Amino acid sequence: PYEQCLARYGKFLLRRFASHMPALESALNLGGRRFLQETHRLQIVVTFLGAARCVTMKHHFLLLRHCVRSRSSQIDIGLEGFSGDAADYVADPLPNWQVPDDWCTPIGMNLVELNGAWLVDSGIISPGSHVEIISDTTNRDVDTAYALSRGIQDALEEGSNVSGLNLIRTESFMFHPGEHGTCPVDEKGSVETIQHRLDNLRRPDISFKQALHILEEIAGSGKVGSLVDQFPDETTFVYDNWKLTGTPPFLAAFGQMLFLSRAGLETQDFASRATVEQVYKLLQYQDWIRSVLFVGNKWSATAGAAWANILLRVLSKGSLYNAPSPQVDSITIFTGHDTDLDTLSTALGVTWDLPEYQTHPEFVPTPPGSGLHVVRDTDTDEITVSFVYTVYHTEGLEHWETDRSGTMKRAPVIWNNTDFFGSSDRLSPVPSFHDLELHILSTLGKYAGAMECYKSTDKKFGQTLEPVIPESAIMGREPSPSNRHAWIPVVVASVITGFALTLLICIAARRRAIRSVDDNTDKNNRPMDSGQSKGQLHTYANVPGDGEYA
């Protein structure tokens, strides 16, 4: 493993600086291997070659949606003459959340702690790692951040050191860039895109009437009477409050109640007759509405541009605010909302498939506690992007039984465009940080105002994100990487390599001297050759033998 570590680093440098150091691979693979075999001093090689580490360091970016929360009983369907109280539409009593509206439920908090333990058990966080947790200022987001921190700490062995774990930072601008002036956007510019998405995005699996019939079947009819004949079989987008009207928001509200009460409460008294399939068929309306309103339009791309800038900063530096030691894994965690995941998915141009939720990738489902996980391997520079999520029901059963394990699953993201990745595979990893940056800027360039937001985020941090990609990337033309500082790594690598080779030569000469002493020791009882001086013999006699030298 030691030799493989050194050889891997040699090949990495050769690939990065091939045109400058054609002899590097042979110097490290041959000279380095011989040095290790003869002296078993790996730490010396690591010291002089610096980045030749046997443990690959990784920079993690993790944007998570908050906990399982309660839901208000108020419903806004945007139509006159309809009650705004959900209790008027069903016979069953609504869920007793045990907490105020929109707060994490007690079970929801416990599940987040178990999610934190999973981050440790899966190896994402380990002793010695650097963790940075940043939360939106909303109550449920802060609670999620603290619960996650507790879960991580409890899962670590006693005495393990993970820096930054107990310091949780609250921010607002990255979660709400439009409200803080970081990314002002003309929302009217998104109306046409939203209307187009409303007209063309596939509809949920069951029609409005079928969904109303299921709700009436599992929860009964309330004081307003039968649901099937009361609601219109159409929906419209209202710009003034950025909502859809009619049946879809009504079904989405009850789909949320069904799902959240089962995932976050001890008992499932509300609509207890519902099957797992029926819960998810109604929940599809929530995913569908969010995908229409918050994915793939000018508003979402502009807000997502701020997240894209922050993502690249974390992958580049290892954290957003507190740069960790280059010798440790770094994990930067953000706790926010489904809207944050929607906007970042737009900026990245990705979707994901969660088969357990019985929905569709184009609906971009974002269950509680789920999130985008992006990792940069600092050794190979490869980027992997995946979606992590919790399944809250016990699989294989017709009726709902809640899974309280907190174990998370991982789904690969589906890239809408792979032009910069050198592969047509929509599930493929990203070859390098540079390729990811090109892809992001090309995606943002398709939405007016998104690049302005990306640059405004630079101003927020007081420094421009490096490396800077020329504006030509925005127009879909792939430029050559900037060579402004290319000489620095070349000189550093050359100096390190030269020093290492010099060290190898000195050690080899020393070894030859020692062998010469051994040969002379065997001749100690014979007269010296006439050409050999006493001073030379005296000097060699004081050199320790192999056993003492080792």
C-alpha positions as CSV (number, residue, x, y, z in Angstrom):
1,P,0.0,0.0,0.0
2,Y,2.9,2.4,0.7
3,E,4.3,1.9,-2.8
4,Q,0.9,2.2,-4.4
5,C,0.4,5.5,-2.5
6,L,3.6,7.0,-3.9
7,A,3.1,5.6,-7.4
8,R,-0.5,7.0,-7.5
9,Y,0.7,10.5,-6.5
10,G,3.5,10.3,-9.1
11,K,1.0,9.4,-11.8
12,F,-1.3,12.2,-10.6
13,L,1.5,14.8,-10.9
14,L,2.5,13.4,-14.3
15,R,-1.0,13.7,-15.6
16,R,-1.3,17.3,-14.2
17,F,2.1,18.5,-15.4
18,A,3.0,16.0,-18.1
19,S,4.3,18.6,-20.5
20,H,6.7,20.0,-17.9
21,M,8.0,16.9,-16.2
22,P,8.2,13.9,-18.5
23,A,10.6,12.1,-16.2
24,L,8.5,12.4,-13.0
25,E,6.7,9.0,-13.3
26,S,9.9,7.0,-13.6
27,A,11.6,9.0,-10.8
28,L,8.8,8.3,-8.3
29,N,7.8,4.8,-9.4
30,L,11.3,3.4,-9.6
31,G,13.5,5.5,-7.3
32,G,10.6,5.9,-4.8
33,R,9.8,2.2,-4.7
34,R,13.4,1.2,-4.2
35,F,13.8,3.7,-1.4
36,L,10.7,2.3,0.4
37,Q,11.9,-1.2,0.1
38,E,15.3,-0.5,1.5
39,T,14.5,1.8,4.4
40,H,10.8,1.4,5.2
41,R,10.6,5.1,5.9
42,L,7.3,6.1,4.3
43,Q,7.0,9.1,6.6
44,I,10.1,10.6,5.1
45,V,8.8,10.3,1.6
46,V,5.5,11.8,2.6
47,T,7.3,14.7,4.3
48,F,9.4,15.6,1.2
49,L,6.8,14.9,-1.4
50,G,4.1,16.7,0.6
51,A,0.9,15.8,-1.1
52,A,1.8,12.1,-1.5
53,R,-0.7,10.9,1.0
54,C,-1.9,7.4,1.6
55,V,-5.3,8.7,2.7
56,T,-7.1,10.7,0.0
57,M,-8.6,13.9,1.4
58,K,-12.1,14.9,0.4
59,H,-14.1,18.1,0.4
60,H,-17.8,17.4,1.0
61,F,-20.8,19.8,0.3
62,L,-24.1,18.7,1.8
63,L,-27.3,20.7,1.4
64,L,-30.1,19.1,3.5
65,R,-33.8,19.8,3.8
66,H,-34.9,20.2,7.4
67,C,-36.7,17.6,9.7
68,V,-40.1,16.0,9.5
69,R,-42.3,18.9,10.6
70,S,-45.9,19.7,11.5
71,R,-48.3,21.2,9.0
72,S,-50.9,24.0,9.4
73,S,-54.5,23.0,9.0
74,Q,-55.1,26.1,6.8
75,I,-55.5,25.5,3.1
76,D,-55.3,28.2,0.4
77,I,-56.6,27.0,-3.0
78,G,-57.0,30.5,-4.4
79,L,-60.7,30.2,-5.2
80,E,-63.6,32.1,-3.7
81,G,-66.3,30.2,-1.8
82,F,-64.0,27.4,-0.5
83,S,-63.2,27.0,3.2
84,G,-59.6,27.5,4.3
85,D,-59.9,25.0,7.1
86,A,-58.8,21.5,6.2
87,A,-61.1,20.0,9.0
88,D,-64.1,21.1,7.0
89,Y,-63.3,18.6,4.2
90,V,-62.8,15.3,6.0
91,A,-64.5,13.3,8.7
92,D,-61.4,12.1,10.4
93,P,-59.8,14.4,13.0
94,L,-56.7,16.1,11.7
95,P,-53.3,15.0,13.0
96,N,-52.3,16.2,16.5
97,W,-48.8,17.4,15.9
98,Q,-47.9,18.1,19.5
99,V,-45.9,21.2,18.4
100,P,-46.7,24.6,16.8
101,D,-47.1,24.8,13.1
102,D,-44.1,24.1,10.9
103,W,-41.9,22.9,13.9
104,C,-40.0,19.7,13.9
105,T,-41.9,16.9,15.6
106,P,-40.2,15.1,18.5
107,I,-39.8,12.0,16.3
108,G,-38.6,14.2,13.5
109,M,-35.8,15.5,15.7
110,N,-34.9,12.0,16.7
111,L,-34.7,10.9,13.1
112,V,-32.4,13.8,12.3
113,E,-30.1,12.6,15.1
114,L,-30.1,9.2,13.5
115,N,-29.3,10.8,10.1
116,G,-26.3,12.3,11.8
117,A,-25.2,8.9,13.1
118,W,-25.5,7.6,9.6
119,L,-23.0,10.3,8.3
120,V,-20.5,8.7,10.7
121,D,-21.4,5.1,10.1
122,S,-21.1,5.6,6.3
123,G,-17.6,7.1,6.7
124,I,-18.5,10.6,5.5
125,I,-17.5,12.0,8.9
126,S,-14.7,10.3,10.8
127,P,-12.4,11.2,13.8
128,G,-10.1,14.0,12.7
129,S,-12.5,15.5,10.2
130,H,-13.4,19.1,10.0
131,V,-17.2,19.9,10.1
132,E,-18.9,23.2,9.3
133,I,-22.7,23.4,9.9
134,I,-24.6,26.4,8.6
135,S,-28.3,26.8,9.1
136,D,-31.1,29.1,7.9
137,T,-32.5,31.2,10.7
138,T,-35.9,29.5,10.6
139,N,-36.7,27.5,13.8
140,R,-37.0,24.1,12.1
141,D,-33.7,24.6,10.3
142,V,-31.8,25.5,13.4
143,D,-33.3,22.6,15.3
144,T,-32.3,20.3,12.5
145,A,-28.7,21.6,12.6
146,Y,-28.5,21.0,16.4
147,A,-30.0,17.6,16.2
148,L,-27.7,16.6,13.4
149,S,-24.7,17.8,15.4
150,R,-25.8,15.7,18.4
151,G,-26.3,12.6,16.3
152,I,-22.8,13.0,14.8
153,Q,-21.3,13.5,18.3
154,D,-23.1,10.5,19.8
155,A,-22.0,8.2,17.0
156,L,-18.3,9.1,17.3
157,E,-16.1,7.1,19.7
158,E,-15.5,8.7,23.1
159,G,-12.6,11.1,22.9
160,S,-12.8,11.4,19.1
161,N,-12.0,14.9,17.8
162,V,-14.1,16.5,15.0
163,S,-13.3,20.2,14.8
164,G,-16.1,22.6,14.3
165,L,-18.9,20.2,15.2
166,N,-20.2,22.2,18.2
167,L,-20.1,25.6,16.4
168,I,-23.3,26.1,14.3
169,R,-23.5,29.2,12.2
170,T,-26.9,30.8,11.2
171,E,-27.1,32.7,7.9
172,S,-29.9,34.0,5.8
173,F,-28.6,35.5,2.6
174,M,-27.8,32.2,0.9
175,F,-31.2,30.7,1.7
176,H,-33.0,33.9,0.7
177,P,-30.7,35.7,-1.7
178,G,-33.5,37.7,-3.3
179,E,-34.6,39.2,0.1
180,H,-31.1,40.4,1.0
181,G,-30.4,42.1,-2.3
182,T,-27.7,39.5,-3.2
183,C,-29.7,38.3,-6.2
184,P,-32.5,40.7,-7.1
185,V,-34.6,39.1,-9.8
186,D,-37.4,40.2,-12.0
187,E,-40.0,37.6,-11.1
188,K,-42.2,38.5,-14.0
189,G,-39.6,37.1,-16.3
190,S,-40.4,33.6,-14.9
191,V,-44.1,33.7,-15.6
192,E,-43.8,32.5,-19.2
193,T,-41.5,29.7,-18.2
194,I,-43.7,28.6,-15.4
195,Q,-46.8,28.6,-17.6
196,H,-44.9,26.5,-20.2
197,R,-43.9,24.0,-17.5
198,L,-47.4,23.9,-16.2
199,D,-48.7,23.1,-19.7
200,N,-46.0,20.5,-20.6
201,L,-44.7,18.8,-17.4
202,R,-46.3,15.4,-17.0
203,R,-49.2,15.3,-14.6
204,P,-49.3,13.1,-11.5
205,D,-50.2,9.5,-12.0
206,I,-53.9,9.9,-10.9
207,S,-56.3,12.6,-12.1
208,F,-57.8,15.3,-10.0
209,K,-61.1,13.4,-9.7
210,Q,-59.3,10.1,-8.9
211,A,-57.3,11.7,-6.1
212,L,-60.3,13.4,-4.6
213,H,-62.1,10.1,-4.6
214,I,-59.2,8.4,-2.8
215,L,-59.1,11.2,-0.2
216,E,-62.8,10.8,0.4
217,E,-62.5,7.1,0.7
218,I,-59.7,7.1,3.3
219,A,-60.6,10.1,5.4
220,G,-64.4,10.5,4.9
221,S,-66.5,13.5,3.9
222,G,-66.6,16.5,6.1
223,K,-69.3,19.1,6.6
224,V,-68.9,20.5,3.1
225,G,-70.0,17.2,1.6
226,S,-68.6,15.1,-1.2
227,L,-65.4,16.4,-2.6
228,V,-65.5,14.8,-6.1
229,D,-68.1,17.1,-7.5
230,Q,-67.1,20.4,-5.8
231,F,-63.6,21.1,-7.2
232,P,-62.8,22.2,-10.7
233,D,-60.9,19.9,-13.1
234,E,-58.3,22.6,-14.0
235,T,-55.6,24.8,-12.4
236,T,-54.0,28.2,-13.1
237,F,-50.9,30.0,-12.1
238,V,-51.4,33.2,-10.1
239,Y,-48.4,35.5,-10.3
240,D,-49.5,37.8,-7.4
241,N,-48.9,35.1,-4.8
242,W,-46.8,32.7,-6.9
243,K,-49.2,29.8,-6.4
244,L,-51.4,27.4,-8.4
245,T,-55.1,27.5,-7.8
246,G,-57.8,24.9,-7.5
247,T,-57.6,21.2,-6.9
248,P,-53.8,20.6,-7.0
249,P,-52.9,22.7,-3.9
250,F,-55.8,21.1,-2.1
251,L,-54.6,17.6,-2.8
252,A,-51.0,18.6,-2.1
253,A,-52.0,19.9,1.4
254,F,-53.7,16.6,2.3
255,G,-50.8,14.6,0.7
256,Q,-48.4,16.4,3.0
257,M,-50.6,15.8,6.1
258,L,-50.9,12.1,5.3
259,F,-47.1,11.7,4.8
260,L,-45.8,14.0,7.5
261,S,-48.2,12.5,10.2
262,R,-47.0,9.0,9.4
263,A,-43.3,9.9,9.3
264,G,-43.3,12.2,12.3
265,L,-45.9,11.0,14.8
266,E,-46.2,8.0,17.0
267,T,-49.6,7.0,15.8
268,Q,-51.3,7.3,12.4
269,D,-54.9,8.1,13.4
270,F,-55.6,10.4,10.5
271,A,-56.9,8.5,7.5
272,S,-55.7,5.2,9.0
273,R,-57.2,3.2,6.2
274,A,-54.7,4.7,3.6
275,T,-52.2,2.3,1.9
276,V,-48.6,3.3,1.3
277,E,-49.4,3.6,-2.4
278,Q,-52.4,6.0,-1.7
279,V,-50.2,8.2,0.5
280,Y,-47.6,8.6,-2.2
281,K,-50.1,9.1,-5.0
282,L,-51.5,12.1,-3.2
283,L,-48.0,13.3,-2.2
284,Q,-47.1,13.4,-5.9
285,Y,-49.2,16.6,-6.1
286,Q,-46.9,18.4,-3.7
287,D,-43.8,17.4,-5.7
288,W,-45.5,18.3,-9.0
289,I,-46.5,21.8,-7.8
290,R,-43.0,22.5,-6.5
291,S,-41.5,21.3,-9.8
292,V,-43.8,23.6,-11.8
293,L,-43.1,26.7,-9.6
294,F,-39.5,26.3,-8.4
295,V,-37.6,24.3,-11.0
296,G,-36.2,25.3,-14.4
297,N,-37.2,28.9,-14.5
298,K,-35.5,32.3,-14.3
299,W,-36.3,32.8,-10.6
300,S,-35.0,29.4,-9.5
301,A,-31.8,29.7,-11.7
302,T,-31.1,33.1,-10.1
303,A,-31.5,31.8,-6.6
304,G,-29.6,28.7,-7.5
305,A,-26.7,30.7,-8.8
306,A,-25.9,31.8,-5.3
307,W,-25.9,28.2,-4.2
308,A,-23.7,27.2,-7.1
309,N,-21.1,29.8,-6.2
310,I,-21.1,28.6,-2.6
311,L,-20.9,24.9,-3.7
312,L,-17.8,25.7,-5.8
313,R,-16.2,27.6,-2.9
314,V,-16.7,24.7,-0.5
315,L,-15.2,22.2,-3.0
316,S,-12.3,24.5,-3.7
317,K,-11.4,25.5,-0.1
318,G,-12.8,22.7,2.0
319,S,-15.3,24.9,3.8
320,L,-17.1,28.2,3.4
321,Y,-15.8,30.3,6.3
322,N,-13.1,28.3,8.3
323,A,-10.6,26.7,6.0
324,P,-9.5,23.3,7.5
325,S,-6.1,21.8,7.5
326,P,-5.3,20.3,4.1
327,Q,-4.5,17.0,5.7
328,V,-8.1,16.3,6.9
329,D,-11.5,15.5,5.3
330,S,-13.8,18.5,5.4
331,I,-17.6,18.4,5.5
332,T,-19.7,21.5,5.1
333,I,-23.4,21.0,5.9
334,F,-26.2,23.4,5.2
335,T,-29.7,22.9,6.7
336,G,-32.4,24.6,4.7
337,H,-35.6,24.0,2.7
338,D,-36.9,22.1,-0.3
339,T,-36.8,25.4,-2.2
340,D,-33.0,25.5,-1.8
341,L,-32.7,22.0,-3.3
342,D,-35.1,23.0,-6.1
343,T,-33.0,26.0,-7.0
344,L,-29.6,24.2,-6.8
345,S,-31.0,21.4,-8.9
346,T,-31.8,24.1,-11.6
347,A,-28.3,25.6,-11.4
348,L,-26.7,22.2,-11.6
349,G,-29.1,20.9,-14.3
350,V,-29.9,17.7,-12.4
351,T,-32.8,15.5,-11.2
352,W,-32.9,12.3,-9.3
353,D,-35.0,9.2,-9.0
354,L,-36.3,8.0,-5.6
355,P,-38.2,4.8,-6.4
356,E,-39.4,4.3,-2.8
357,Y,-41.5,7.5,-3.1
358,Q,-43.3,6.2,-6.2
359,T,-42.9,9.5,-8.0
360,H,-41.0,10.7,-11.1
361,P,-37.5,12.3,-11.5
362,E,-38.9,15.3,-13.3
363,F,-40.9,16.1,-10.2
364,V,-37.6,16.6,-8.3
365,P,-38.8,15.0,-5.0
366,T,-37.3,16.5,-1.8
367,P,-38.4,14.5,1.3
368,P,-37.6,15.8,4.8
369,G,-33.9,15.3,5.7
370,S,-32.9,14.6,2.1
371,G,-30.2,16.5,0.3
372,L,-27.6,17.0,-2.4
373,H,-24.2,15.6,-1.5
374,V,-21.2,16.7,-3.7
375,V,-17.7,15.4,-3.0
376,R,-14.4,16.4,-4.5
377,D,-11.5,14.0,-4.3
378,T,-8.5,16.2,-3.8
379,D,-6.2,13.4,-5.1
380,T,-7.9,12.7,-8.4
381,D,-9.9,16.0,-8.6
382,E,-13.0,13.8,-9.6
383,I,-16.4,15.1,-8.5
384,T,-19.3,12.8,-7.5
385,V,-22.8,14.2,-7.0
386,S,-25.6,12.2,-5.4
387,F,-28.9,12.6,-3.6
388,V,-29.2,11.2,-0.1
389,Y,-32.6,10.6,1.5
390,T,-34.5,8.7,4.2
391,V,-37.3,6.3,3.6
392,Y,-39.9,6.7,6.3
393,H,-42.0,3.6,5.7
394,T,-41.2,-0.1,6.1
395,E,-40.8,-1.4,2.6
396,G,-42.8,-4.3,1.3
397,L,-46.0,-3.7,3.4
398,E,-49.3,-2.6,2.0
399,H,-50.2,-0.4,4.9
400,W,-47.8,2.2,6.5
401,E,-45.5,1.1,9.3
402,T,-42.9,3.8,10.0
403,D,-39.2,3.0,9.7
404,R,-37.5,4.7,12.7
405,S,-33.9,3.6,11.8
406,G,-32.9,7.0,10.3
407,T,-30.8,5.1,7.7
408,M,-30.2,7.1,4.6
409,K,-30.0,5.9,1.0
410,R,-28.1,7.3,-1.9
411,A,-29.3,7.9,-5.5
412,P,-27.1,9.1,-8.4
413,V,-28.2,12.4,-10.0
414,I,-29.3,12.5,-13.5
415,W,-27.6,15.2,-15.6
416,N,-29.7,17.0,-18.1
417,N,-26.5,17.9,-20.1
418,T,-23.2,16.1,-20.1
419,D,-21.4,18.1,-22.8
420,F,-18.5,19.1,-20.5
421,F,-18.0,15.6,-19.0
422,G,-16.6,13.7,-21.9
423,S,-19.4,11.1,-21.6
424,S,-23.0,10.7,-22.7
425,D,-23.8,8.7,-19.6
426,R,-26.3,10.9,-17.7
427,L,-25.4,9.1,-14.4
428,S,-21.6,9.6,-14.8
429,P,-19.4,11.4,-12.3
430,V,-17.8,14.7,-13.2
431,P,-14.1,14.3,-14.3
432,S,-12.8,17.4,-12.5
433,F,-13.6,20.6,-10.6
434,H,-12.9,22.6,-13.8
435,D,-15.5,20.5,-15.7
436,L,-18.1,21.0,-13.0
437,E,-17.5,24.8,-13.1
438,L,-17.8,24.9,-16.8
439,H,-21.0,23.0,-16.7
440,I,-22.5,25.2,-14.0
441,L,-21.7,28.5,-15.8
442,S,-23.0,27.1,-19.1
443,T,-26.3,26.2,-17.3
444,L,-26.6,29.6,-15.6
445,G,-25.9,31.3,-18.9
446,K,-29.2,30.1,-20.3
447,Y,-31.1,32.2,-17.7
448,A,-31.1,36.0,-17.9
449,G,-29.9,37.4,-14.6
450,A,-28.4,34.2,-13.2
451,M,-24.8,35.1,-13.9
452,E,-25.3,38.5,-12.2
453,C,-26.4,36.7,-9.1
454,Y,-23.4,34.4,-9.3
455,K,-21.1,37.5,-9.4
456,S,-23.0,39.2,-6.6
457,T,-22.3,36.3,-4.4
458,D,-18.6,36.9,-5.0
459,K,-19.1,40.5,-3.7
460,K,-20.8,39.1,-0.6
461,F,-17.7,37.2,0.3
462,G,-15.4,40.0,-0.7
463,Q,-13.4,37.9,-3.1
464,T,-13.8,36.4,-6.6
465,L,-14.1,32.7,-6.7
466,E,-11.0,31.1,-8.2
467,P,-10.3,29.7,-10.7
468,V,-12.1,32.3,-12.9
469,I,-13.6,30.9,-16.0
470,P,-13.8,33.3,-19.0
471,E,-17.2,34.6,-20.1
472,S,-17.0,32.5,-23.2
473,A,-18.0,29.5,-21.1
474,I,-21.4,31.1,-20.5
475,M,-22.1,31.0,-24.2
476,G,-21.4,27.3,-24.3
477,R,-17.9,27.5,-25.7
478,E,-15.3,25.6,-23.8
479,P,-12.2,27.7,-23.2
480,S,-8.8,26.6,-22.2
481,P,-8.0,26.7,-18.5
482,S,-6.3,29.8,-17.3
483,N,-2.5,29.6,-17.3
484,R,-1.8,32.7,-15.2
485,H,-0.4,30.7,-12.3
486,A,0.5,27.5,-14.1
487,W,4.3,28.1,-13.4
488,I,3.8,27.9,-9.6
489,P,2.8,24.2,-9.3
490,V,5.4,23.3,-11.9
491,V,8.2,25.0,-10.0
492,V,7.1,23.6,-6.7
493,A,6.8,20.1,-8.1
494,S,10.1,20.3,-9.8
495,V,11.9,21.4,-6.6
496,I,10.2,18.7,-4.6
497,T,11.1,16.0,-7.1
498,G,14.7,17.2,-7.4
499,F,15.0,17.2,-3.6
500,A,13.6,13.7,-3.4
501,L,15.9,12.4,-6.1
502,T,18.9,14.0,-4.3
503,L,17.8,12.3,-1.1
504,L,17.6,9.0,-2.8
505,I,21.1,9.3,-4.3
506,C,22.5,10.3,-0.9
507,I,20.9,7.3,0.8
508,A,22.1,5.0,-2.0
509,A,25.7,6.3,-1.6
510,R,25.4,5.8,2.2
511,R,24.3,2.2,1.7
512,R,27.3,1.5,-0.6
513,A,29.6,2.9,2.1
514,I,28.1,0.6,4.7
515,R,28.5,-2.4,2.4
516,S,32.1,-1.4,1.9
517,V,32.6,-1.5,5.7
518,D,31.2,-5.0,5.9
519,D,33.6,-6.1,3.2
520,N,36.6,-4.6,5.1
521,T,35.5,-6.1,8.4
522,D,35.9,-9.6,6.8
523,K,39.5,-8.7,6.0
524,N,40.4,-7.3,9.4
525,N,42.9,-10.0,10.2
526,R,44.8,-9.6,6.9
527,P,47.6,-7.0,6.3
528,M,46.4,-3.8,4.6
529,D,47.1,-3.2,1.0
530,S,50.0,-1.0,0.4
531,G,47.8,1.6,-1.2
532,Q,45.4,1.9,1.7
533,S,46.0,4.5,4.4
534,K,45.4,4.0,8.2
535,G,43.3,7.2,8.2
536,Q,41.0,5.6,5.6
537,L,40.7,2.4,7.6
538,H,40.1,4.3,10.9
539,T,37.3,6.3,9.3
540,Y,35.5,3.2,7.9
541,A,35.9,1.3,11.1
542,N,33.8,3.9,13.0
543,V,30.8,3.5,10.6
544,P,28.1,1.4,12.4
545,G,27.1,-1.9,10.8
546,D,23.7,-2.6,9.2
547,G,22.0,-3.7,12.4
548,E,22.9,-0.5,14.3
549,Y,22.1,1.8,11.3
550,A,18.7,0.3,11.0
